[in-house]
Amino acid sequence: MNASPERDILNVDEAAALLGVSVKTFTRALRTENLPARKIGREWKFSRAALVGWVGDGRSMDFYRESSESSPRSADDGGANNRRTAGWQIELD
């Protein structure tokens, strides 16, 4: 079996696969995050090492801090209206 060597420069499909996410999720991150990338012509190109470094340099607390700052919770409702499940009615027996 002849295994092909890993490429250093990746396209969108390969970069998404490297990070283990769908192309749709990766494209969303490309628009909203500061991914290390270059656009050459109509195509985005990514360095394998730079993507691995980008993931390794991230901190989960930065994500949670940004999330809490971008969606302030009201003192009245404890933030319940900001939840994805706001408005769900659950009946208990």
N, C-alpha and C positions, 0 to 999 in steps of 0.2 A: 504494500500500500504506500503510495507516494503522497505524504501530507504536504500541503502548501505552507510556506512560511508565513507567519503573521506579518501583516503589512503595518508600516509605521504611520501611513496616512490613510484615513478612513473617510468613506462617504457617509451620508446620513443613516442609511440602513445598517452599515457596519458599526457605526458609533452607537446607535440604539441597541444593537445586539451586544456590544461590549458592556454597556451599562445594564443590560438585562431589562430593558423597557421597550414598549411599543414605539414605532416610529411616530405615532401621534403624540404620545407623551414626551418623547424626545424633542419633537418640533415645538411643543408648547414650552419646554424648558429652554430651548434655543431662543425663543422670543422673550421670555420673562427672566431668565437667569443670565449671568455673565459668563457664558461658556467660552472656553478658549477655542476660537474657530476663525477661519478665513473663508470668504466667499470668492471663488475664482470663476469668473463668468457667471453662469447660472447655478453653479453647484457649490454647496458648502463642503469644506474639507476640515478634518479634525486630526490632530496629532494624538495617537494612542497614549503616549506618555503624558501629554498635557491633560487629557480627559481623566486619566487615572489620578494624576496629581490634583486636579480640580476637586474630584470626589474626596480624596484624602485630606485636602485642606479645609473642607467644610466642617462646620460644627453644628450639631443638632440644636444647641441652645440658641444659635443665631436664628434658626428657622422659627423656633417657638417664640422668641422675643419679637421677631417681625410680625408673626401672626397675631400676637396679643396687642401689638401697637397698631396694626392696621385695622383691627375690628374691636374697638373699645366696647366693653360691656356696660350696660346701664346698671346703676346701683339698684334701681327699682325691681328689675326682673332677674338679676343675677346673670344676665347674658343669655337667658333662654331663647330670646328672639333671634339671636345671632347663630344659633345652632342649626345644623342641617336638618335636624329632626323637629324643629319648631313647628307647632301646629299639628303634630301627630296626636291622635287620641288613642290612648291605650286603656282598655277596660279590663279591670281585674275582677276575677270571679270571687 
